[in-house]
């Protein structure tokens, strides 16, 4: 074994020779080349993959944001359509109510007209019946008058008796006959 003395060992320990410098330079160059090679073959693809993933996530977030905005827009449109449908339904119901009132008024008016026609027809029929009754009463009066004339001629009585007979006949027929 080599025994080193204090002064020699220190010189040898930190002794820089050309071999050490060449080895160090070659090691540094090799590490640099290795770094470049690893950077090219490993780090760049990993970076590209991470960038692609980052871009994909960013795009998905943007798509989600756009979809959310689109969904909110569609929701607003649907709510507006629902309000319009409610308004339209209310308008249809209001229109139906108005038409029902018009129909009700028409039906009532037609019923009133029909009632007035029926009343008028009944009035005309009553008038015809009244005329018929009047004609029947006239015929009855004529027959009574002829009977009375026959009695007058047969009895040859004077005018006071004749007036008395006419009054009696009229009383028998009644006052109500002449008033209606």
Secondary structure, 3 states (H helix, E strand, C coil): CCCCCHHHHHHHHCCCCHHHHHHHHHHHHHHHHHHHHHHHHHHHHHHHHHHHHHHHHHHHHHHHHHHHHHHHHHHHHHHHHHHHHHHHHHHHHHHHHHHHHHHHHHHHHHHHHHHHHHHHHHHHHHHHHHHHHHHHHHHHHHHHHHHHHHHHHHHCCCHHHHHHHHHHHHHHHCCHHHHC
